[in-house]
Amino acid sequence: MRPVVRFLDDELLVRIIAEARTILCKLGVEIHNDSIVAMLADHGAKVDPEKNRVFLTDDIIDKALAAAPGSFQLYDVHGRRTHDLSGHNVHFTPGSAAIHVLDNETNTIRTPTTGDVVEYVKVVSQLDHLASQSTAIVPGDVHQNISDSYRLFLSLMYCEKPVVTGTFTIDAFNIMKDLQLAVRGSREELRVKPLTIFSCCPTAPLKWSDVTSQNVVDCAKYAIPVEYISMPLAGFVAPVTLVGSLIQHTAETISGIVISQLTNPGTPVLYGGSPAIFDVRYETTPMGAIETMMIDCAYNEIGKHLGLPTQAYISLSDAKQLDAQAGLESSMGATLAALAGINNISGPGMLDFESCLSLEKLVVDNEIAGMTLRMIKGIEPKDDFPALPIFEELLKEQYLLISKHTRRHLRQEHYFPGPVIDRANRSRWIEEGGVSLRERAHREVTRLLADYQPSELSDDVKKDLTQRMEHEARRWGMDQLPHRQDAGATM
């Protein structure tokens, strides 16, 4: 039996959705994109042009929800399936868009460079329990207008896994779409075998900017999957109660689904988000707060009730270092998310309210992901009945270390973590140097970087990607991309 966790009963869940629909129809949603407003008006929405407010109808909402697919798959650069985003299937991916990295040598944060991004991509390419990569770090050594596309470029060059990404500008979408077409070869292949998921974020409360709403439309035109990242902050720009924040999250997310499905019915979507409570004591938005995790798991239930695959930014920490708080918050989030059946769990590697990435934390979180993936397999009998023969052998031999039953089931039944997790007894731990978690994690990062094997993406595709990226860089006054200068950045 697969273990599960739920936070909403059916009656409450249905009522939350009903209230969100009422808000969209009676209070509307603010949209700062004239072409999208016109499209919604053509489908029967009422528009207040002075306030950029669009009032949806039940028919529009029903039509959009009916068109949104209940599942989709993701594929790596070679077209091999990596994700089945359906049911209660669970996949992990690192968090996104950190503006800092935690430098292990100095134990301080700093602005990332291209070298940091390349090292991150090399490491994540070898972490078995992270099914996808993300554009996790914003490099500070390129023009800000290419930082989005450059991150995707490096991801595709150095790692074969699909990418969770996004853009903060309208203009960047074109080059990011072209990079994917260079890998897939055609628009149809990209539609059939999606390579990326784009994060698109409404603004709380109940607002879509010109940029983010256009991103939804552009992705829909190419059938590029979108995860909606509604971010109500409970007690600040959302009701302080968890139910109130869930109503707002539901309304904002449904409004995004309407935009994509009226643009191109059937566009793959993830019912996602990055909500948080607002800690009035520090004026912060703690991603590691238990209430934040509860909202994540609850809106996942709402998404599944609507028949949609889900996503959440969870399994991350507000800690500033790789310490006990980082482990506590990340493991609790991963456990709850997996039990809730969130299809795409985003967060591993992240610290400091998702603003900082640590490679050492990333390899620790990979082990957390491995443990939770084992957990949700549940407990099932494996040649355990009848039990009498096994116990007869145990009583006779006094141990079962080399029994056929043990050898047959050991690897499947027991999860064996890597060297980051210490399971030695104290005397052996002392004999081997008494190494701390942070030191073990750094050793693992160093090993992974040394063992990295270049992506097997064809040289022709890599050349095409490079030419497209260099052309884009020249548009913004950059004659050379930093990755060319990175001696360690073997492609």
C-alpha positions in Angstrom: 0.0 0.0 0.0 1.3 3.4 -0.9 1.3 5.7 2.1 -0.5 9.0 1.7 -1.2 12.2 3.6 -4.2 14.6 3.1 -5.0 18.0 4.7 -8.4 18.7 3.1 -11.6 16.8 3.4 -13.7 16.6 0.3 -16.3 19.1 1.5 -13.7 21.8 2.3 -11.8 21.1 -1.0 -14.9 21.6 -3.1 -15.9 24.8 -1.2 -12.4 26.3 -1.7 -12.7 25.8 -5.5 -16.2 27.2 -5.5 -15.1 30.4 -3.6 -12.2 30.8 -6.0 -14.5 30.6 -9.0 -16.8 33.1 -7.5 -13.9 35.5 -7.0 -12.8 35.2 -10.6 -16.3 35.9 -11.8 -17.3 38.6 -9.4 -14.0 40.4 -8.6 -12.0 39.3 -11.7 -8.3 39.2 -12.3 -6.1 42.1 -13.3 -4.3 41.4 -16.6 -1.8 43.9 -18.2 -1.7 42.4 -21.7 -4.0 43.9 -24.2 -4.0 40.9 -26.6 -4.9 38.4 -23.8 -7.6 40.7 -22.5 -9.1 40.9 -26.0 -8.9 37.1 -26.3 -10.7 36.6 -23.1 -13.3 39.2 -24.1 -13.9 37.2 -27.3 -14.7 34.2 -25.2 -17.3 36.1 -23.3 -15.4 37.6 -20.4 -16.5 41.1 -19.1 -13.7 43.7 -19.2 -13.1 46.9 -17.2 -10.4 48.6 -19.4 -9.7 51.4 -17.0 -8.6 48.9 -14.3 -7.3 46.2 -16.6 -9.7 43.9 -14.9 -11.2 40.8 -16.6 -14.2 39.0 -15.1 -14.3 35.4 -16.1 -17.4 33.2 -16.4 -18.2 29.7 -15.3 -18.4 28.6 -18.9 -14.9 30.0 -19.6 -13.5 28.3 -16.5 -15.2 25.0 -17.3 -14.0 25.0 -20.9 -10.4 25.6 -19.8 -10.3 23.0 -17.1 -11.8 20.5 -19.5 -9.1 21.2 -22.1 -6.2 20.9 -19.7 -4.6 17.5 -19.9 -4.5 15.3 -16.8 -0.9 14.2 -17.4 2.1 14.6 -19.6 5.6 13.2 -20.0 9.0 14.8 -20.1 12.0 13.7 -22.1 15.7 14.2 -22.0 17.9 15.7 -24.8 18.0 12.3 -26.5 14.2 11.9 -26.5 14.2 9.3 -23.7 11.2 9.6 -21.3 12.2 10.6 -17.8 8.9 11.7 -16.2 5.4 10.5 -16.1 3.6 13.4 -14.5 0.4 11.7 -13.6 -1.4 10.2 -10.6 0.7 10.1 -7.5 4.0 9.7 -9.4 6.8 11.7 -7.7 9.8 13.4 -9.3 12.4 15.7 -7.7 14.1 18.7 -9.3 16.4 21.4 -7.8 15.0 24.8 -6.9 15.3 27.7 -9.3 16.9 31.1 -9.9 19.2 31.5 -6.9 21.0 34.8 -7.0 23.7 33.6 -4.6 25.8 30.5 -4.0 27.2 29.2 -0.7 30.9 29.0 -1.2 32.1 26.0 0.7 35.7 27.2 1.2 34.7 30.5 2.9 31.2 29.4 4.1 29.9 32.7 2.9 27.5 33.6 0.1 28.6 35.3 -3.1 27.4 36.2 -6.6 27.5 33.2 -8.9 29.6 33.0 -12.1 29.4 30.8 -15.2 31.8 28.4 -13.5 29.3 27.9 -10.7 26.5 27.2 -13.1 28.7 24.7 -15.0 29.7 22.9 -11.8 26.1 22.7 -10.7 25.0 21.2 -14.0 27.8 18.7 -13.9 26.8 17.6 -10.4 23.1 17.4 -11.0 23.7 15.3 -14.1 25.0 12.5 -11.8 22.4 12.6 -9.0 20.1 9.6 -9.6 17.2 10.8 -7.5 16.8 14.2 -9.2 14.9 13.4 -12.4 15.4 16.8 -13.9 17.6 19.8 -13.7 16.6 23.4 -13.3 18.1 26.7 -14.2 19.0 27.0 -10.6 21.6 29.7 -10.5 21.6 33.2 -12.1 25.2 34.0 -13.2 26.4 37.5 -12.6 29.1 37.5 -15.3 26.7 37.9 -18.3 24.4 40.7 -19.4 21.2 40.5 -17.5 19.1 40.3 -20.7 20.7 37.0 -21.6 20.9 35.5 -18.1 17.7 33.4 -18.6 18.6 32.0 -22.0 22.3 31.5 -21.0 21.3 29.4 -18.0 19.2 27.2 -20.3 22.0 27.0 -22.8 24.5 25.7 -20.2 21.9 23.2 -19.0 21.5 21.7 -22.4 25.2 21.7 -23.2 26.4 20.0 -20.0 23.5 17.8 -18.9 21.1 15.4 -20.6 18.2 15.7 -18.2 15.1 17.8 -19.0 15.0 21.3 -17.6 12.7 23.3 -15.3 13.3 26.9 -16.4 11.6 30.2 -17.1 12.2 33.8 -18.2 11.8 37.2 -16.6 11.4 38.9 -20.0 9.2 38.5 -23.1 12.1 38.9 -25.5 14.1 36.0 -24.0 11.5 33.4 -24.8 12.4 33.3 -28.5 16.0 32.3 -28.0 15.0 29.8 -25.3 12.4 28.3 -27.6 15.0 28.2 -30.4 17.5 26.4 -28.2 15.0 23.7 -27.6 14.2 23.4 -31.3 17.9 23.0 -32.0 17.9 19.9 -29.7 14.6 18.4 -30.9 15.0 19.3 -34.5 11.4 20.4 -35.2 8.5 22.1 -33.7 6.5 18.9 -33.9 9.2 16.8 -32.1 9.3 19.4 -29.3 5.5 19.2 -29.0 5.5 15.4 -28.9 8.6 15.1 -26.5 8.7 18.2 -24.2 12.2 19.0 -23.0 11.4 21.8 -20.5 8.8 23.1 -18.1 8.5 26.9 -17.9 7.6 28.6 -14.6 5.0 31.3 -15.0 4.1 33.5 -12.0 1.0 35.6 -11.4 1.4 38.5 -9.0 -0.5 38.4 -5.7 -3.2 39.3 -5.4 -5.0 38.2 -8.6 -2.8 39.9 -11.2 -0.9 38.9 -14.3 1.8 41.2 -15.6 2.5 41.8 -19.3 5.6 39.6 -19.2 4.3 36.6 -17.2 1.0 36.4 -19.0 2.8 36.6 -22.4 5.1 33.8 -21.3 2.0 31.6 -20.7 0.7 32.4 -24.2 4.1 31.9 -25.9 4.5 28.5 -24.2 1.0 27.5 -25.2 1.7 28.3 -28.9 4.6 25.7 -28.9 2.9 23.3 -26.4 5.7 23.8 -24.0 4.5 22.7 -20.5 3.9 25.4 -18.0 3.9 25.3 -14.2 1.8 28.0 -12.6 3.7 29.5 -9.6 1.1 31.4 -7.6 2.7 33.0 -4.6 0.1 34.2 -2.0 1.8 35.3 1.2 -0.5 34.5 4.1 -1.0 37.5 6.3 0.6 40.0 3.9 -0.8 39.8 0.3 -3.2 37.0 1.1 -5.5 36.1 3.9 -3.7 35.1 7.0 -5.6 31.8 7.3 -4.5 28.8 5.3 -7.9 28.3 3.8 -8.0 31.9 2.7 -4.6 31.6 1.0 -5.7 28.4 -0.7 -8.7 30.2 -2.1 -6.5 32.9 -3.5 -4.0 30.4 -4.8 -6.8 28.5 -6.6 -8.2 31.6 -8.2 -4.8 32.8 -9.5 -3.8 29.3 -10.8 -7.2 28.8 -12.5 -6.8 32.2 -14.2 -3.5 31.0 -15.7 -5.0 27.8 -16.9 -7.7 29.8 -18.6 -5.1 31.9 -20.5 -3.1 28.8 -21.7 -6.0 26.6 -22.6 -7.9 29.3 -24.6 -4.7 30.0 -26.4 -4.0 26.4 -27.3 -6.3 23.7 -25.8 -4.4 20.8 -24.5 -1.2 22.6 -23.6 0.5 20.6 -20.8 0.3 22.3 -17.4 1.3 21.7 -13.8 -0.9 23.0 -11.0 1.9 24.5 -9.0 3.0 27.3 -6.8 5.4 28.8 -4.3 3.1 30.2 -1.5 4.4 31.0 2.0 3.2 32.4 5.2 4.5 35.8 6.2 6.5 35.8 9.4 5.5 39.2 10.9 8.4 39.0 13.4 11.1 39.1 10.7 9.1 40.3 7.7 10.2 37.1 5.8 8.5 34.4 3.8 9.7 31.2 5.3 9.6 28.3 2.8 10.5 25.9 5.6 7.5 26.8 7.8 5.2 23.9 8.4 2.2 26.1 7.4 3.9 26.8 4.0 4.3 23.0 3.5 0.7 22.4 4.5 -0.5 24.9 1.9 1.7 23.2 -0.7 0.3 19.8 0.1 -3.3 21.1 0.2 -3.3 22.9 -3.1 -1.8 19.7 -4.6 -5.0 18.0 -3.4 -7.0 20.7 -5.2 -5.0 20.3 -8.4 -5.6 16.5 -8.4 -9.3 17.1 -7.7 -9.4 19.2 -10.9 -7.7 16.3 -12.7 -4.3 18.0 -13.2 -0.7 17.0 -12.4 1.0 19.1 -9.7 4.1 20.9 -8.6 5.4 22.7 -5.5 8.4 24.5 -4.2 9.0 22.5 -1.1 11.9 20.4 0.3 14.1 23.5 0.7 15.3 25.5 3.7 15.5 29.0 5.0 18.8 28.2 6.8 21.9 30.1 5.8 24.3 27.2 6.0 24.2 23.4 5.6 23.2 22.8 9.2 20.5 20.9 11.2 17.8 23.5 10.3 18.6 22.8 6.6 18.2 19.1 7.1 15.1 19.4 9.3 13.1 21.7 6.9 14.2 20.0 3.7 13.5 16.5 4.8 10.2 17.4 6.4 9.1 19.1 3.1 10.3 16.2 0.9 8.5 13.7 3.1 5.2 15.5 3.2 5.4 16.3 -0.6 6.1 12.7 -1.5 3.3 11.4 0.8 0.9 14.0 -0.8 1.9 12.7 -4.3 3.1 16.1 -5.6 4.3 15.2 -9.1 7.2 17.6 -9.5 8.9 18.5 -6.2 11.1 21.6 -6.6 13.6 22.7 -4.0 16.7 20.5 -3.4 19.9 22.5 -3.1 18.2 25.7 -1.9 18.9 27.8 1.2 18.0 31.3 2.5 14.4 31.6 1.2 15.3 30.0 -2.1 17.8 32.7 -2.9 21.0 30.6 -2.4 22.2 27.3 -3.9 24.7 25.0 -2.2 26.2 22.1 -4.1 26.9 20.4 -0.8 23.2 20.7 0.2 22.2 19.5 -3.3 24.0 16.1 -2.7 22.5 15.8 0.8 19.0 16.5 -0.6 19.6 13.9 -3.3 19.8 11.4 -0.5 16.7 12.8 1.1 14.9 12.3 -2.2 16.2 8.8 -2.4 14.8 8.0 1.1 11.4 9.5 0.4 11.1 7.7 -3.0 11.8 4.4 -1.1 9.2 5.4 1.5 6.4 5.9 -0.9 6.9 2.4 -2.4 5.4 1.3 0.9 5.5 -2.1 2.5 4.7 -5.1 0.4 5.2 -8.9 1.0 8.1 -10.4 -0.9 8.2 -14.1 -0.5 7.2 -13.6 3.1 4.3 -16.0 3.2 4.3 -18.7 4.4 6.7 -17.3 7.0 7.5 -20.7 8.6 10.4 -21.7 6.2 12.2 -18.4 6.7 12.0 -18.7 10.5 13.0 -22.3 10.4 16.2 -21.3 8.6 16.8 -18.4 11.0 16.5 -20.7 14.1 18.8 -23.2 12.5 21.5 -20.8 11.2 21.0 -18.1 13.8 21.3 -15.4 11.0 20.0 -14.7 7.5 22.8 -12.7 6.0 23.4 -15.0 3.1 20.1 -16.7 2.8 18.5 -16.8 -0.6 15.6 -14.7 0.6 18.1 -12.0 1.8 20.1 -12.0 -1.4 17.0 -11.9 -3.6 15.4 -8.9 -1.9 18.1 -6.9 -0.1 18.7 -4.3 -2.8 15.1 -3.7 -3.5 13.9 -3.7 0.1 16.6 -1.6 1.7 17.7 1.9 0.5 21.5 2.3 0.8 22.5 5.9 0.8 25.9 7.1 -0.6 28.9 8.4 1.4 27.2 11.6 2.3 25.1 9.8 5.0 27.1 8.3 7.9 26.0 4.9 9.1 29.3 3.7 10.6 29.6 2.9 14.3 31.4 5.5 16.4 34.7 3.7 16.5 34.9 3.4 12.7 33.7 6.9 12.3 36.5 8.2 14.5 39.0 5.8 12.8 38.1 7.3 9.4 38.6 10.8 10.6 35.4 11.8 12.3 34.3 13.6 9.1 31.3 16.0 9.5 28.3 16.1 7.2 29.5 19.2 5.4 32.9 17.6 4.8 31.4 14.4 3.5 29.1 16.5 1.2 32.0 18.5 -0.1 34.0 15.3 -0.8 31.1 14.0 -2.8 30.8 17.2 -4.8 34.5 17.0 -5.6 34.2 13.3 -6.6 31.2 14.1 -8.9 33.0 16.9 -10.6 36.0 14.7 -11.2 33.9 11.8 -12.5 31.8 14.0 -14.8 31.4 12.7 -18.4 30.4 15.2 -21.1 26.9 15.1 -22.5 26.5 12.8 -25.4 24.5 15.4 -27.3 25.9 15.4 -30.8 28.7 17.9 -31.7 26.5 19.3 -34.4 23.7 20.2 -32.0 26.2 21.6 -29.5 27.7 23.8 -32.2 24.2 25.0 -33.2 23.4 25.8 -29.6 26.6 27.7 -29.2 26.1 29.7 -32.4 22.6 30.7 -31.4 23.7 31.7 -27.9 26.7 33.7 -29.1 24.4 35.5 -31.6 22.1 36.4 -28.8 25.0 37.6 -26.6 26.3 39.9 -29.4 22.9 41.6 -29.5 23.7 42.7 -25.9 27.3 43.8 -26.5 29.0 40.6 -25.4 31.7 39.3 -27.9 32.5 36.2 -26.0 30.5 34.0 -23.6 32.2 33.2 -20.3 31.8 29.4 -20.6 34.4 29.6 -23.4 36.9 30.8 -20.9 36.2 28.1 -18.4 39.0 25.6 -18.7 37.2 23.1 -16.6 34.0 23.3 -18.6 34.4 20.3 -20.8 31.4 19.8 -23.0 
